[in-house]
């Protein structure tokens, strides 16, 4: 995994001839991992709920072909 860095640019007054001073700080591994896990969980829940709603609509409309197509997409969510 590549290292992600934050880059700060510190600007001085015009008397310093408009030079910029840059400072870099790396994000800690724990913060990167926690944010990635949170985003993964949120997208998982969103996709699962959306498929649930679509399956329920297919059942309500008696659309067997749509239900079978959506149930195949839903199978990876059932191993919890």
TAFEN-V405196 format. One record per backbone hydrogen bond with DSSP energy under -0.5 kcal/mol. CO is the residue of the C=O (numbers start at 0). NH is the residue of the N-H. Records with the same first field share a line. If there is no record, write none. Layout:
BEGIN
CO=NH + NH
END
This chain:
BEGIN
3=26
5=7 + 24
7=9 + 22
8=10
9=20
12=15 + 17
13=16
15=18
18=11
20=9
22=7
24=5
27=31
28=32
29=33
30=34
31=35
32=36
33=37
34=38
35=39
36=40
37=41
38=42
39=43
40=44
41=45
42=46
43=47
44=48
45=49
46=50
47=51
48=52
49=53
50=54
51=55
52=56
53=57
54=58
55=59
56=60
57=62
58=61
61=63
62=66
63=67
64=68
65=69
66=70
67=71
68=72
69=73
70=74
73=76
74=77
75=78
76=79
END
